[in-house]
Amino acid sequence: MPARGPVDLPAREPAAAELARAATRAADSLLAPAAGIRLGDVVPAPEQVTPALGADFVLTPDAVIRVSADAAARTVADQLAALLRPATGYPLPVADAARPEPAGGVALVLADSGDLGPEGYRLDVTPDGVRVEAATPAGLFFAVQTLRQLLPATVESRTPVAERWVLPGGSITDRPRFAYRGAMLDVARHFFGVPDVLRVIDHLARYKLNHLHLHLTDDQGWRIAVDSWPRLAEVGGATEVGGGTGGHYTRDDYRRIVAYAAERHVTVVPEIDLPGHTNAVLTAYGELAPDGVAPPPYTGTEVGFSYVDPTNERTYDFVADVLGEIAALTPGPWLHIGGDEAFKVRPDAYAAFVERVQRIVAQTGRTVVGWHQIAPVPHAEGRVLQWWGTKGDDPATADAVHRGARLVLSPGNHAYLDMKYAPDTPIGHDWAGMIDVHRAYDWDPGTHLTGVPAAAVLGVEAPLWTESITSRAEVEFMLFPRLPAIAELGWSPRSTHDWAGFRDRLAGHGPRWDAAGIAFHRAPEIPWPAEPAEVPRPTGQPTPGTPRTTIPAQPGPNEATQPGPDEAATLT
Ligand code: TNX
């Protein structure tokens, strides 16, 4: 008898394989919803989520990423590929979207259909593929951040993982509530080098934040090279809180930060704090001091004692030169002039100074931003005030809004991520109270300040002051998990606001942060999933679900493999 089977198989194989795939899909659709990620498990919560049970998509080794013919969109496709390749081990070539649609891929399509706005997107997941549509590359980029969260947490691994790369089926239509969604890093109290800043930009991008405010100058240090006043960085940059050697960004360093941010649709907002918080300036150029004498460097944490002389014309040369150089290096529309805590400057002199500096900013073609202390000063076209008070009522700020100012909200008692989580938090301040995750989440930017309509609110920002924060691990400990709470307030429609739901969605990010080597705080309010038992735990690590109040001085378990920013995704 002739051997049976092999000779007949080629003709039957496609049908058999198809049947097998269909059977797997049917079985998966029954199993996946219980065990896997649901379409709505995204932070910040999307505007509209329509799950389709049984319509999951599985990313396979032969998947292709297709993208519209546009350089910036192509960058997003390359970023997606760079994000997915390490953990999946798949080649994921990037091809032109105009090519005939192969099944099983991801398509990123620029299309101005519907009302997605400048940052919105639509994501459709079907068994045959994933299709993203947006009017802009920024919209595609934000969709990619959503897509990333819909894959298993192990997608964050930088080495290949055996995993079924399933995405839950259905559609998401999403766009932000506010145009300005930011975080601030104080690089003046303690200096943070370029790799640390790039990593913070990655953290922002994950949660669809689109502004990085850099607090570049303060009493303890001046952190940006200025060609026309070189001693600012050379002398003023050589100190920090606690007496360390500080540091500063060269112009190329700063350009690199700005470019890295731009590739992630993040705008850098540089702050030169004036007229107070300027001891570092005065150590470098004593001629700008009210008494003309350079003070010694300051490495403590008091505020409000220093100021540049508002009656000296040289002060305005200094301001114009510095702001001119910073504007030339900064593609974004904003220049932040500080304006906070100038306690030693009389109110009339302060108002005249700020009014003049607002005009200098206008001459650079940029829009002025200042802390809300500048509210009483006459309006300047487009100006933005950053609210950091702890009350819900401030007549001076409401009045400035009525005169045309817009607001970025950073309420000290909700959004100041340098505040401790709880009394036993080992670092941070407490002057604005404790800020646990619930407190960071539990406010509404649209109604927060009496007399300020939602239409005047440009957005939200989470500042991280660094008097007590000295390392990348400490930065991450304070940012995570509160930064995603502020991000959700900035992005998600108010109708999605729900603490219990947020807490559960956020919990799923713990394993992602573990896989990405992010040193987050295991806040006890969040029901973090237990880690798999086989994951080896370095001694001293808390058991799952236990709040961690110490910050790892050593890199976390995965940090050695993923220490830096996601520069693999950078294209030059
Ligand atoms: C107030 S908020 C400051 C900063 C401090 C911060 C500490 C603001 C505009 N000024 O100088 O670093 O408190 O929380």
Residues whose N, C-alpha, C, O or C-beta is under 5 A from the ligand:
A	BS01	TNX	V303 D340 W371 W388 D418 H429 W465
